[in-house]
Amino acid sequence: MISFGTGGWRAIIGDGFTKLNVQRLARALALRMKAEDVQDKSFCIGYDRRFLSREAAQWAAEVMAGEGIHVLFISREAPTPLIMFTVQYYGLAYGMAVTASHNPAIYNGVKVFTKGGRDAEEAVTNELGEAANRVAEGDLHVIPYEKAVASGMVQEINPQNPYLDAIIRGVNMDAIRSRDLHIILDPMYGVSRTSLQTILLTARCDVNVIHERHDTLFGGRLPAPNVQTLGALRAAVLEQHADLGIATDGDADRLGIIDDEGRFVHPNQILVLLYYYLLKYKGWHGPAVRNLATTHLLDRVAAAFGETCYEVPVGFKHISAGMREHNAVIGGESSGGLTVRGHINGKDGIYAATLLVEMLSVTGQKMSALMREIYDEFGTAYMTERDWPFDEETKERLNTLLMVDKKLPDFPVPVKGVNYMDGCKVLFENGWLIARFSGTEPRIRIFCEMPTREEAERLTGVMAAFLHLPTP
């Protein structure tokens, strides 16, 4: 069965992710376009470097062509933000990226985008999933890919240059050129190298790249830029005395950073740094949007500048909606995705990385020094993140305990409130903790933010023990 989560539809290759299911989803999208009378607009399809991604994109294109819908097929491996940009650039009603983002290599999937290049909202993806599951194999009308290209129903395009030009126009390239920065880039065997390296070289940065070859197994590691996966990037930054290390996940919509001192810069810190930079150094005005598992330090920065930080459920579609509703400067989440006003309507690790390079260039400071400046002004905030796999029986037990019976452990600090918007979020005087089920994998996650790492780890342990989850 096709089931969409917070990051699109993802399934194990050969199990849920099959040719038939991709075709069923494509037909459901085609029928939706006809029902909305937008079938005369083209439909954009792109794909990443995962196993079967190009083939799956072609399977979807064949169904769209069979339904009489013209397809703009991105003819090279493409970052997800480039695909979102393409939907926006051509004024399309819908688009699709074949990717499982940062999931393990055995997964693949599909992200669906709507008008403006936005992540499809939950109501749309729920309806698409239900409609796709009703499609029978005999309902499929397919034009073979090569024949569809020859007939003009599928048009192969490469929109990389307009996308790169849009990013270059949106940053201060002169400031970057003046700094002669040395940067190490780690695409994590994904799709960011060409785009990000082109931008940085255009800005006269000295760029070295690691993990750039095509490897559908992602070097045997998770293609997610976090403290556990960026050891090689850290080593390269320290060995080469680089100013910055930049990593992007498998489809380049998220990023991870190693600073000049070899420290992993948490996505929460990246979000705060950029918001602080845009308000203080660039003179922008406006609120911020974060999901409920993202740092409250963002709230403190907003308040100091007379702005508001709005909280939304997990899932970048909620960030995008909040950005539109509040005309926010920045929106993001602790998993590494963020968006900035004036760019695409979704997360973009390539643009975010470029903006961070601009920040270092304009301020003339190292990233480590900027982070200390923020902590000195707004106080410290440290987050712990842990996750555990579960089976259906365990999920039912945990859901009953947390969301039905609404039980809590005896925390060693006073509880100021509880929020059940998306999981169980407990608010303390100087921090918070949340336990929630992942929307992309069968895992339960616990996040906790407190003034010190020790406090955050202690409260995480209390909640894990209460839920009878194994602890080290």
C-alpha positions as a Markdown table, in Angstrom:
| # | Residue | x | y | z |
|---|---|---|---|---|
| 1 | Met | 0.0 | 0.0 | 0.0 |
| 2 | Ile | 1.1 | 3.5 | -0.8 |
| 3 | Ser | 1.2 | 5.7 | 2.4 |
| 4 | Phe | 2.6 | 9.2 | 2.6 |
| 5 | Gly | 4.4 | 10.4 | 5.7 |
| 6 | Thr | 5.9 | 13.8 | 6.6 |
| 7 | Gly | 8.5 | 13.6 | 3.9 |
| 8 | Gly | 6.6 | 12.0 | 1.0 |
| 9 | Trp | 6.0 | 8.3 | 0.2 |
| 10 | Arg | 9.0 | 6.1 | 1.1 |
| 11 | Ala | 9.2 | 2.3 | 1.0 |
| 12 | Ile | 11.7 | -0.5 | 0.8 |
| 13 | Ile | 12.8 | -1.2 | -2.8 |
| 14 | Gly | 11.2 | -4.4 | -4.1 |
| 15 | Asp | 8.7 | -4.4 | -1.2 |
| 16 | Gly | 6.5 | -1.3 | -1.3 |
| 17 | Phe | 8.6 | 0.6 | -3.8 |
| 18 | Thr | 7.8 | -1.3 | -7.0 |
| 19 | Lys | 7.2 | -0.4 | -10.6 |
| 20 | Leu | 3.5 | -1.0 | -10.2 |
| 21 | Asn | 3.1 | 1.3 | -7.2 |
| 22 | Val | 5.0 | 4.1 | -8.9 |
| 23 | Gln | 2.7 | 3.7 | -11.9 |
| 24 | Arg | -0.4 | 3.7 | -9.7 |
| 25 | Leu | 0.7 | 6.9 | -8.0 |
| 26 | Ala | 1.4 | 8.5 | -11.4 |
| 27 | Arg | -2.0 | 7.6 | -12.6 |
| 28 | Ala | -3.6 | 9.0 | -9.4 |
| 29 | Leu | -1.7 | 12.3 | -10.0 |
| 30 | Ala | -2.8 | 12.4 | -13.6 |
| 31 | Leu | -6.5 | 11.9 | -12.7 |
| 32 | Arg | -6.2 | 14.6 | -10.0 |
| 33 | Met | -4.8 | 17.0 | -12.6 |
| 34 | Lys | -7.7 | 16.3 | -14.9 |
| 35 | Ala | -10.2 | 16.7 | -12.1 |
| 36 | Glu | -8.7 | 20.1 | -11.3 |
| 37 | Asp | -8.6 | 21.0 | -15.0 |
| 38 | Val | -4.8 | 21.6 | -15.1 |
| 39 | Gln | -4.0 | 18.7 | -17.4 |
| 40 | Asp | -2.9 | 21.2 | -20.1 |
| 41 | Lys | 0.0 | 22.3 | -17.9 |
| 42 | Ser | 3.2 | 20.3 | -18.1 |
| 43 | Phe | 4.2 | 18.0 | -15.2 |
| 44 | Cys | 7.8 | 18.0 | -13.9 |
| 45 | Ile | 9.7 | 14.9 | -12.9 |
| 46 | Gly | 13.2 | 14.6 | -11.5 |
| 47 | Tyr | 15.2 | 12.0 | -9.7 |
| 48 | Asp | 18.3 | 11.5 | -7.5 |
| 49 | Arg | 21.1 | 9.0 | -7.4 |
| 50 | Arg | 19.4 | 6.2 | -5.6 |
| 51 | Phe | 19.0 | 2.7 | -7.0 |
| 52 | Leu | 16.1 | 2.7 | -9.6 |
| 53 | Ser | 15.5 | 6.5 | -9.3 |
| 54 | Arg | 15.9 | 7.2 | -13.0 |
| 55 | Glu | 13.9 | 4.1 | -14.0 |
| 56 | Ala | 11.1 | 5.0 | -11.6 |
| 57 | Ala | 11.0 | 8.6 | -12.9 |
| 58 | Gln | 10.7 | 7.1 | -16.4 |
| 59 | Trp | 7.9 | 4.8 | -15.3 |
| 60 | Ala | 6.0 | 7.8 | -13.9 |
| 61 | Ala | 6.6 | 9.7 | -17.1 |
| 62 | Glu | 5.3 | 6.9 | -19.3 |
| 63 | Val | 2.0 | 6.9 | -17.3 |
| 64 | Met | 1.7 | 10.6 | -17.5 |
| 65 | Ala | 2.3 | 10.6 | -21.2 |
| 66 | Gly | -0.3 | 7.7 | -21.6 |
| 67 | Glu | -2.8 | 10.0 | -19.8 |
| 68 | Gly | -2.1 | 12.8 | -22.4 |
| 69 | Ile | -0.1 | 15.0 | -19.9 |
| 70 | His | 3.0 | 16.6 | -21.2 |
| 71 | Val | 6.1 | 15.8 | -19.0 |
| 72 | Leu | 9.1 | 18.0 | -18.4 |
| 73 | Phe | 11.7 | 15.3 | -17.5 |
| 74 | Ile | 14.9 | 16.6 | -15.9 |
| 75 | Ser | 17.5 | 14.7 | -17.8 |
| 76 | Arg | 20.2 | 14.5 | -15.1 |
| 77 | Glu | 20.3 | 13.5 | -11.4 |
| 78 | Ala | 18.8 | 16.5 | -9.7 |
| 79 | Pro | 18.7 | 17.9 | -6.1 |
| 80 | Thr | 15.2 | 18.0 | -4.8 |
| 81 | Pro | 15.3 | 21.8 | -4.4 |
| 82 | Leu | 16.1 | 22.1 | -8.1 |
| 83 | Ile | 13.0 | 20.1 | -8.9 |
| 84 | Met | 10.9 | 22.4 | -6.6 |
| 85 | Phe | 12.5 | 25.4 | -8.3 |
| 86 | Thr | 11.5 | 24.0 | -11.7 |
| 87 | Val | 7.9 | 23.6 | -10.7 |
| 88 | Gln | 7.9 | 27.2 | -9.6 |
| 89 | Tyr | 9.9 | 28.5 | -12.6 |
| 90 | Tyr | 7.6 | 27.0 | -15.2 |
| 91 | Gly | 4.4 | 27.8 | -13.3 |
| 92 | Leu | 3.4 | 24.2 | -13.1 |
| 93 | Ala | 0.5 | 22.8 | -11.0 |
| 94 | Tyr | 2.4 | 19.7 | -9.9 |
| 95 | Gly | 5.8 | 18.0 | -9.9 |
| 96 | Met | 7.5 | 14.9 | -8.5 |
| 97 | Ala | 10.9 | 14.0 | -7.2 |
| 98 | Val | 11.9 | 10.3 | -7.0 |
| 99 | Thr | 14.0 | 10.2 | -3.8 |
| 100 | Ala | 14.0 | 8.8 | -0.3 |
| 101 | Ser | 16.1 | 11.8 | 0.9 |
| 102 | His | 18.2 | 10.7 | 3.9 |
| 103 | Asn | 16.7 | 7.2 | 4.4 |
| 104 | Pro | 18.8 | 4.1 | 4.2 |
| 105 | Ala | 19.9 | 2.8 | 0.8 |
| 106 | Ile | 17.3 | 0.1 | 0.7 |
| 107 | Tyr | 14.6 | 2.8 | 0.5 |
| 108 | Asn | 13.3 | 4.8 | -2.4 |
| 109 | Gly | 10.2 | 7.0 | -2.7 |
| 110 | Val | 8.4 | 10.0 | -4.1 |
| 111 | Lys | 7.9 | 13.6 | -3.0 |
| 112 | Val | 5.0 | 15.5 | -4.6 |
| 113 | Phe | 5.1 | 19.3 | -5.2 |
| 114 | Thr | 2.2 | 21.6 | -5.9 |
| 115 | Lys | 1.8 | 25.1 | -7.4 |
| 116 | Gly | 4.7 | 27.3 | -6.5 |
| 117 | Gly | 7.1 | 24.4 | -6.0 |
| 118 | Arg | 5.7 | 23.7 | -2.5 |
| 119 | Asp | 5.6 | 20.4 | -0.6 |
| 120 | Ala | 2.1 | 18.9 | -1.1 |
| 121 | Glu | 0.0 | 19.5 | 2.0 |
| 122 | Glu | -1.2 | 16.5 | 4.0 |
| 123 | Ala | -4.8 | 16.6 | 2.7 |
| 124 | Val | -3.4 | 16.3 | -0.9 |
| 125 | Thr | -1.0 | 13.5 | -0.1 |
| 126 | Asn | -3.6 | 11.6 | 1.9 |
| 127 | Glu | -6.0 | 11.8 | -1.1 |
| 128 | Leu | -3.3 | 10.8 | -3.5 |
| 129 | Gly | -2.3 | 7.8 | -1.5 |
| 130 | Glu | -5.9 | 6.6 | -1.2 |
| 131 | Ala | -6.5 | 7.2 | -4.9 |
| 132 | Ala | -3.3 | 5.4 | -5.9 |
| 133 | Asn | -4.2 | 2.3 | -3.8 |
| 134 | Arg | -7.5 | 2.1 | -5.8 |
| 135 | Val | -5.8 | 2.0 | -9.2 |
| 136 | Ala | -5.8 | -1.5 | -10.7 |
| 137 | Glu | -3.0 | -2.7 | -13.0 |
| 138 | Gly | -5.5 | -2.9 | -15.9 |
| 139 | Asp | -6.3 | 0.8 | -15.5 |
| 140 | Leu | -2.8 | 1.9 | -16.5 |
| 141 | His | -2.2 | 3.5 | -19.9 |
| 142 | Val | 1.5 | 3.6 | -20.8 |
| 143 | Ile | 3.5 | 5.1 | -23.6 |
| 144 | Pro | 7.1 | 3.6 | -23.6 |
| 145 | Tyr | 9.6 | 6.2 | -22.6 |
| 146 | Glu | 11.6 | 6.5 | -25.8 |
| 147 | Lys | 8.4 | 6.6 | -27.9 |
| 148 | Ala | 7.0 | 9.3 | -25.5 |
| 149 | Val | 10.2 | 11.4 | -26.0 |
| 150 | Ala | 10.0 | 10.9 | -29.8 |
| 151 | Ser | 6.4 | 12.1 | -29.9 |
| 152 | Gly | 7.1 | 15.1 | -27.8 |
| 153 | Met | 4.9 | 14.0 | -24.9 |
| 154 | Val | 8.0 | 13.8 | -22.7 |
| 155 | Gln | 10.5 | 16.7 | -23.1 |
| 156 | Glu | 14.0 | 16.3 | -21.5 |
| 157 | Ile | 15.2 | 19.5 | -19.9 |
| 158 | Asn | 18.2 | 20.6 | -17.8 |
| 159 | Pro | 17.1 | 23.6 | -15.6 |
| 160 | Gln | 20.3 | 23.7 | -13.6 |
| 161 | Asn | 21.5 | 27.1 | -14.9 |
| 162 | Pro | 18.4 | 29.0 | -14.0 |
| 163 | Tyr | 18.4 | 27.5 | -10.6 |
| 164 | Leu | 22.1 | 28.3 | -10.0 |
| 165 | Asp | 21.5 | 31.8 | -11.3 |
| 166 | Ala | 18.6 | 32.3 | -8.9 |
| 167 | Ile | 20.9 | 31.4 | -5.9 |
| 168 | Ile | 23.7 | 33.6 | -7.2 |
| 169 | Arg | 21.4 | 36.6 | -7.5 |
| 170 | Gly | 20.2 | 36.0 | -4.0 |
| 171 | Val | 23.5 | 36.2 | -2.2 |
| 172 | Asn | 26.3 | 38.8 | -1.9 |
| 173 | Met | 28.8 | 37.1 | -4.3 |
| 174 | Asp | 31.2 | 40.1 | -4.1 |
| 175 | Ala | 31.6 | 39.7 | -0.4 |
| 176 | Ile | 32.3 | 36.0 | -0.8 |
| 177 | Arg | 34.9 | 36.7 | -3.5 |
| 178 | Ser | 36.7 | 39.0 | -1.2 |
| 179 | Arg | 37.3 | 36.4 | 1.5 |
| 180 | Asp | 39.2 | 33.6 | -0.4 |
| 181 | Leu | 37.5 | 31.0 | 1.8 |
| 182 | His | 38.7 | 27.3 | 1.9 |
| 183 | Ile | 35.7 | 25.0 | 2.0 |
| 184 | Ile | 35.5 | 21.2 | 2.1 |
| 185 | Leu | 32.3 | 19.8 | 0.4 |
| 186 | Asp | 30.8 | 16.4 | 1.2 |
| 187 | Pro | 27.8 | 15.5 | -1.0 |
| 188 | Met | 27.6 | 12.1 | 0.8 |
| 189 | Tyr | 27.5 | 10.4 | -2.6 |
| 190 | Gly | 24.4 | 12.4 | -3.4 |
| 191 | Val | 23.4 | 15.1 | -5.9 |
| 192 | Ser | 24.7 | 18.4 | -4.6 |
| 193 | Arg | 28.3 | 18.4 | -5.9 |
| 194 | Thr | 27.8 | 20.0 | -9.3 |
| 195 | Ser | 25.5 | 22.7 | -8.1 |
| 196 | Leu | 27.2 | 23.7 | -4.9 |
| 197 | Gln | 30.7 | 23.4 | -6.2 |
| 198 | Thr | 29.8 | 25.5 | -9.2 |
| 199 | Ile | 28.5 | 28.3 | -7.0 |
| 200 | Leu | 31.4 | 28.2 | -4.6 |
| 201 | Leu | 34.0 | 28.2 | -7.4 |
| 202 | Thr | 32.2 | 31.1 | -9.1 |
| 203 | Ala | 32.6 | 32.9 | -5.8 |
| 204 | Arg | 36.4 | 32.3 | -5.9 |
| 205 | Cys | 36.3 | 29.8 | -3.0 |
| 206 | Asp | 39.0 | 27.1 | -2.8 |
| 207 | Val | 36.9 | 23.9 | -2.8 |
| 208 | Asn | 37.9 | 20.3 | -2.1 |
| 209 | Val | 35.3 | 17.5 | -2.5 |
| 210 | Ile | 35.1 | 14.2 | -0.7 |
| 211 | His | 32.6 | 11.3 | -1.3 |
| 212 | Glu | 31.6 | 12.6 | -4.7 |
| 213 | Arg | 31.3 | 9.4 | -6.8 |
| 214 | His | 28.0 | 7.7 | -7.6 |
| 215 | Asp | 27.4 | 5.0 | -5.0 |
| 216 | Thr | 23.8 | 3.8 | -4.5 |
| 217 | Leu | 24.9 | 2.3 | -1.1 |
| 218 | Phe | 26.1 | 5.7 | 0.0 |
| 219 | Gly | 29.4 | 4.3 | 1.2 |
| 220 | Gly | 27.6 | 1.9 | 3.5 |
| 221 | Arg | 26.3 | 4.7 | 5.7 |
| 222 | Leu | 23.2 | 6.7 | 6.1 |
| 223 | Pro | 23.1 | 9.7 | 3.7 |
| 224 | Ala | 22.1 | 12.1 | 6.5 |
| 225 | Pro | 24.6 | 14.8 | 7.6 |
| 226 | Asn | 24.8 | 14.4 | 11.4 |
| 227 | Val | 27.5 | 14.1 | 14.0 |
| 228 | Gln | 27.8 | 10.3 | 13.5 |
| 229 | Thr | 28.2 | 10.5 | 9.7 |
| 230 | Leu | 30.5 | 13.4 | 9.2 |
| 231 | Gly | 33.8 | 12.1 | 10.8 |
| 232 | Ala | 35.6 | 12.2 | 7.4 |
| 233 | Leu | 34.5 | 15.8 | 6.8 |
| 234 | Arg | 35.6 | 16.8 | 10.2 |
| 235 | Ala | 39.0 | 15.2 | 9.6 |
| 236 | Ala | 39.4 | 16.9 | 6.3 |
| 237 | Val | 38.5 | 20.3 | 7.7 |
| 238 | Leu | 41.1 | 20.0 | 10.5 |
| 239 | Glu | 43.8 | 18.4 | 8.3 |
| 240 | Gln | 43.5 | 21.1 | 5.6 |
| 241 | His | 42.8 | 24.0 | 8.1 |
| 242 | Ala | 39.6 | 24.8 | 6.1 |
| 243 | Asp | 37.2 | 27.6 | 7.1 |
| 244 | Leu | 34.2 | 25.4 | 6.7 |
| 245 | Gly | 33.0 | 21.9 | 6.0 |
| 246 | Ile | 29.6 | 21.5 | 4.2 |
| 247 | Ala | 27.7 | 18.3 | 3.8 |
| 248 | Thr | 24.3 | 17.7 | 2.2 |
| 249 | Asp | 22.0 | 14.7 | 2.4 |
| 250 | Gly | 21.1 | 12.3 | -0.4 |
| 251 | Asp | 18.8 | 14.7 | -2.3 |
| 252 | Ala | 20.5 | 18.0 | -1.1 |
| 253 | Asp | 17.5 | 19.5 | 0.7 |
| 254 | Arg | 19.3 | 19.3 | 4.1 |
| 255 | Leu | 22.7 | 20.2 | 5.2 |
| 256 | Gly | 25.3 | 19.6 | 7.9 |
| 257 | Ile | 28.2 | 21.8 | 8.9 |
| 258 | Ile | 31.6 | 21.3 | 10.4 |
| 259 | Asp | 33.0 | 24.6 | 11.7 |
| 260 | Asp | 36.6 | 25.9 | 11.6 |
| 261 | Glu | 37.4 | 24.2 | 14.9 |
| 262 | Gly | 36.2 | 20.8 | 13.7 |
| 263 | Arg | 33.0 | 20.9 | 15.6 |
| 264 | Phe | 29.7 | 19.7 | 14.2 |
| 265 | Val | 27.2 | 22.6 | 14.0 |
| 266 | His | 23.8 | 21.3 | 14.8 |
| 267 | Pro | 21.0 | 22.2 | 12.4 |
| 268 | Asn | 19.4 | 24.1 | 15.3 |
| 269 | Gln | 22.5 | 26.3 | 15.5 |
| 270 | Ile | 22.5 | 26.8 | 11.7 |
| 271 | Leu | 18.9 | 28.0 | 11.8 |
| 272 | Val | 19.6 | 30.4 | 14.7 |
| 273 | Leu | 22.8 | 31.7 | 13.0 |
| 274 | Leu | 21.1 | 32.5 | 9.8 |
| 275 | Tyr | 18.1 | 34.2 | 11.4 |
| 276 | Tyr | 20.4 | 36.2 | 13.6 |
| 277 | Tyr | 22.5 | 37.2 | 10.6 |
| 278 | Leu | 19.5 | 38.2 | 8.4 |
| 279 | Leu | 18.1 | 40.3 | 11.2 |
| 280 | Lys | 21.2 | 41.9 | 12.6 |
| 281 | Tyr | 23.6 | 42.1 | 9.7 |
| 282 | Lys | 21.3 | 42.4 | 6.7 |
| 283 | Gly | 18.5 | 44.4 | 8.4 |
| 284 | Trp | 15.7 | 42.1 | 7.5 |
| 285 | His | 12.4 | 42.1 | 9.4 |
| 286 | Gly | 9.9 | 39.4 | 10.1 |
| 287 | Pro | 9.1 | 36.3 | 12.2 |
| 288 | Ala | 10.5 | 32.8 | 12.1 |
| 289 | Val | 8.7 | 29.5 | 11.9 |
| 290 | Arg | 10.0 | 26.2 | 13.4 |
| 291 | Asn | 8.5 | 22.8 | 14.1 |
| 292 | Leu | 7.8 | 21.7 | 17.6 |
| 293 | Ala | 11.0 | 19.6 | 17.8 |
| 294 | Thr | 13.3 | 22.5 | 16.9 |
| 295 | Thr | 15.3 | 24.8 | 19.2 |
| 296 | His | 13.5 | 27.5 | 21.3 |
| 297 | Leu | 16.7 | 29.6 | 21.0 |
| 298 | Leu | 15.1 | 30.8 | 17.8 |
| 299 | Asp | 12.3 | 32.2 | 19.9 |
| 300 | Arg | 14.7 | 34.2 | 22.1 |
| 301 | Val | 16.4 | 35.7 | 19.0 |
| 302 | Ala | 13.1 | 36.6 | 17.5 |
| 303 | Ala | 11.9 | 38.3 | 20.8 |
| 304 | Ala | 15.2 | 40.3 | 21.1 |
| 305 | Phe | 14.4 | 41.9 | 17.7 |
| 306 | Gly | 10.7 | 42.4 | 18.4 |
| 307 | Glu | 9.7 | 39.5 | 16.3 |
| 308 | Thr | 7.7 | 36.3 | 16.9 |
| 309 | Cys | 8.6 | 32.6 | 16.4 |
| 310 | Tyr | 5.7 | 30.4 | 15.3 |
| 311 | Glu | 5.5 | 26.7 | 16.2 |
| 312 | Val | 4.1 | 24.1 | 13.7 |
| 313 | Pro | 3.9 | 20.3 | 13.6 |
| 314 | Val | 6.7 | 18.2 | 12.1 |
| 315 | Gly | 6.8 | 18.1 | 8.3 |
| 316 | Phe | 8.2 | 20.8 | 6.0 |
| 317 | Lys | 4.8 | 21.4 | 4.4 |
| 318 | His | 3.8 | 22.9 | 7.8 |
| 319 | Ile | 6.9 | 25.1 | 7.7 |
| 320 | Ser | 6.1 | 26.3 | 4.2 |
| 321 | Ala | 2.5 | 27.0 | 5.1 |
| 322 | Gly | 3.7 | 29.0 | 8.2 |
| 323 | Met | 6.1 | 31.0 | 6.0 |
| 324 | Arg | 3.3 | 32.0 | 3.7 |
| 325 | Glu | 0.9 | 32.8 | 6.4 |
| 326 | His | 3.2 | 35.0 | 8.5 |
| 327 | Asn | 5.6 | 36.3 | 5.7 |
| 328 | Ala | 8.4 | 34.9 | 7.8 |
| 329 | Val | 12.1 | 35.5 | 7.3 |
| 330 | Ile | 13.1 | 31.9 | 7.9 |
| 331 | Gly | 11.6 | 28.6 | 8.6 |
| 332 | Gly | 13.3 | 25.3 | 9.6 |
| 333 | Glu | 13.6 | 22.1 | 11.5 |
| 334 | Ser | 16.1 | 20.4 | 13.7 |
| 335 | Ser | 16.7 | 17.7 | 11.1 |
| 336 | Gly | 18.6 | 20.1 | 8.9 |
| 337 | Gly | 16.0 | 21.6 | 6.5 |
| 338 | Leu | 15.4 | 25.3 | 6.2 |
| 339 | Thr | 14.0 | 27.9 | 3.9 |
| 340 | Val | 14.5 | 31.7 | 3.6 |
| 341 | Arg | 12.0 | 34.3 | 2.3 |
| 342 | Gly | 12.5 | 35.1 | -1.4 |
| 343 | His | 13.9 | 31.7 | -2.5 |
| 344 | Ile | 11.9 | 28.5 | -3.2 |
| 345 | Asn | 8.9 | 27.5 | -1.1 |
| 346 | Gly | 10.8 | 24.6 | 0.5 |
| 347 | Lys | 14.0 | 23.5 | 2.0 |
| 348 | Asp | 17.2 | 23.9 | 0.1 |
| 349 | Gly | 20.6 | 22.7 | 1.4 |
| 350 | Ile | 22.5 | 24.2 | -1.5 |
| 351 | Tyr | 21.0 | 27.7 | -1.0 |
| 352 | Ala | 21.4 | 27.5 | 2.8 |
| 353 | Ala | 25.0 | 26.5 | 2.5 |
| 354 | Thr | 25.7 | 29.4 | 0.1 |
| 355 | Leu | 24.0 | 31.8 | 2.6 |
| 356 | Leu | 26.2 | 30.5 | 5.4 |
| 357 | Val | 29.3 | 31.2 | 3.3 |
| 358 | Glu | 27.9 | 34.7 | 2.7 |
| 359 | Met | 27.4 | 35.1 | 6.4 |
| 360 | Leu | 31.1 | 34.3 | 7.1 |
| 361 | Ser | 32.2 | 36.7 | 4.4 |
| 362 | Val | 30.0 | 39.7 | 5.4 |
| 363 | Thr | 30.7 | 39.4 | 9.1 |
| 364 | Gly | 34.4 | 38.6 | 8.7 |
| 365 | Gln | 34.1 | 36.1 | 11.6 |
| 366 | Lys | 34.6 | 32.4 | 11.9 |
| 367 | Met | 31.5 | 30.3 | 12.5 |
| 368 | Ser | 32.7 | 29.3 | 16.0 |
| 369 | Ala | 33.0 | 32.9 | 17.0 |
| 370 | Leu | 29.5 | 33.8 | 15.7 |
| 371 | Met | 28.0 | 30.9 | 17.7 |
| 372 | Arg | 29.8 | 32.1 | 20.9 |
| 373 | Glu | 28.4 | 35.6 | 20.2 |
| 374 | Ile | 24.9 | 34.2 | 20.1 |
| 375 | Tyr | 25.3 | 32.2 | 23.3 |
| 376 | Asp | 26.7 | 35.2 | 25.1 |
| 377 | Glu | 23.7 | 37.3 | 24.2 |
| 378 | Phe | 20.9 | 34.7 | 24.3 |
| 379 | Gly | 22.1 | 31.9 | 26.6 |
| 380 | Thr | 22.9 | 28.3 | 25.8 |
| 381 | Ala | 20.6 | 25.6 | 24.5 |
| 382 | Tyr | 21.7 | 22.0 | 24.0 |
| 383 | Met | 19.6 | 19.3 | 22.4 |
| 384 | Thr | 19.8 | 15.6 | 22.7 |
| 385 | Glu | 18.2 | 13.3 | 20.1 |
| 386 | Arg | 17.6 | 9.6 | 20.4 |
| 387 | Asp | 15.5 | 7.2 | 18.4 |
| 388 | Trp | 14.4 | 3.5 | 18.7 |
| 389 | Pro | 12.8 | 1.1 | 16.1 |
| 390 | Phe | 9.5 | -0.4 | 17.0 |
| 391 | Asp | 7.0 | -3.0 | 15.8 |
| 392 | Glu | 3.3 | -2.5 | 15.6 |
| 393 | Glu | 2.7 | -4.0 | 19.1 |
| 394 | Thr | 5.3 | -1.6 | 20.6 |
| 395 | Lys | 3.9 | 1.4 | 18.7 |
| 396 | Glu | 0.4 | 0.6 | 20.0 |
| 397 | Arg | 1.6 | 0.4 | 23.6 |
| 398 | Leu | 3.6 | 3.6 | 23.4 |
| 399 | Asn | 0.8 | 5.5 | 21.6 |
| 400 | Thr | -1.7 | 4.4 | 24.3 |
| 401 | Leu | 0.6 | 5.4 | 27.1 |
| 402 | Leu | 1.5 | 8.8 | 25.7 |
| 403 | Met | -1.4 | 10.0 | 23.5 |
| 404 | Val | -4.4 | 8.2 | 24.9 |
| 405 | Asp | -3.8 | 7.8 | 28.6 |
| 406 | Lys | -1.5 | 10.8 | 28.5 |
| 407 | Lys | 0.8 | 9.5 | 31.2 |
| 408 | Leu | 4.1 | 11.2 | 32.1 |
| 409 | Pro | 7.1 | 10.1 | 34.1 |
| 410 | Asp | 8.1 | 11.9 | 37.4 |
| 411 | Phe | 10.6 | 14.4 | 35.9 |
| 412 | Pro | 13.2 | 15.8 | 38.3 |
| 413 | Val | 12.2 | 19.3 | 37.3 |
| 414 | Pro | 8.7 | 21.0 | 37.4 |
| 415 | Val | 6.5 | 20.5 | 34.4 |
| 416 | Lys | 5.0 | 23.8 | 33.1 |
| 417 | Gly | 2.8 | 22.4 | 30.4 |
| 418 | Val | 2.2 | 19.6 | 27.9 |
| 419 | Asn | 1.5 | 19.9 | 24.1 |
| 420 | Tyr | -0.1 | 17.1 | 22.1 |
| 421 | Met | -0.1 | 18.9 | 18.7 |
| 422 | Asp | 2.3 | 16.3 | 17.2 |
| 423 | Gly | 3.5 | 13.7 | 19.8 |
| 424 | Cys | 3.9 | 14.4 | 23.5 |
| 425 | Lys | 5.8 | 17.7 | 24.2 |
| 426 | Val | 6.6 | 18.5 | 27.8 |
| 427 | Leu | 7.5 | 22.1 | 28.7 |
| 428 | Phe | 9.9 | 22.9 | 31.5 |
| 429 | Glu | 11.0 | 26.3 | 32.9 |
| 430 | Asn | 14.2 | 26.3 | 30.9 |
| 431 | Gly | 13.6 | 23.8 | 28.2 |
| 432 | Trp | 11.4 | 21.1 | 26.8 |
| 433 | Leu | 11.2 | 17.4 | 25.7 |
| 434 | Ile | 9.2 | 15.7 | 23.0 |
| 435 | Ala | 8.5 | 12.0 | 22.3 |
| 436 | Arg | 6.9 | 11.4 | 18.8 |
| 437 | Phe | 6.7 | 8.8 | 16.1 |
| 438 | Ser | 8.8 | 9.4 | 13.0 |
| 439 | Gly | 6.7 | 10.2 | 9.9 |
| 440 | Thr | 9.3 | 8.6 | 7.5 |
| 441 | Glu | 10.6 | 5.5 | 9.4 |
| 442 | Pro | 9.2 | 3.0 | 12.0 |
| 443 | Arg | 11.0 | 4.7 | 14.9 |
| 444 | Ile | 10.1 | 6.7 | 18.0 |
| 445 | Arg | 12.2 | 9.7 | 18.7 |
| 446 | Ile | 12.9 | 11.7 | 21.8 |
| 447 | Phe | 14.3 | 15.2 | 21.6 |
| 448 | Cys | 15.2 | 17.3 | 24.6 |
| 449 | Glu | 16.6 | 20.8 | 24.9 |
| 450 | Met | 18.0 | 22.3 | 28.1 |
| 451 | Pro | 20.6 | 24.9 | 29.1 |
| 452 | Thr | 23.2 | 22.1 | 29.5 |
| 453 | Arg | 23.9 | 18.8 | 27.7 |
| 454 | Glu | 23.9 | 17.0 | 31.0 |
| 455 | Glu | 20.4 | 18.2 | 31.9 |
| 456 | Ala | 19.1 | 17.2 | 28.4 |
| 457 | Glu | 20.6 | 13.8 | 28.6 |
| 458 | Arg | 19.2 | 13.2 | 32.1 |
| 459 | Leu | 15.7 | 14.1 | 31.1 |
| 460 | Thr | 15.9 | 12.0 | 27.9 |
| 461 | Gly | 16.9 | 9.0 | 30.0 |
| 462 | Val | 14.0 | 9.6 | 32.4 |
| 463 | Met | 11.5 | 9.5 | 29.4 |
| 464 | Ala | 13.2 | 6.5 | 27.8 |
| 465 | Ala | 13.1 | 4.5 | 31.0 |
| 466 | Phe | 9.4 | 5.4 | 31.5 |
| 467 | Leu | 8.6 | 4.1 | 28.0 |
| 468 | His | 10.7 | 1.0 | 28.7 |
| 469 | Leu | 13.1 | 1.8 | 25.8 |
| 470 | Pro | 16.6 | 0.4 | 26.0 |
| 471 | Thr | 19.2 | 2.8 | 27.3 |
| 472 | Pro | 23.0 | 2.5 | 27.1 |
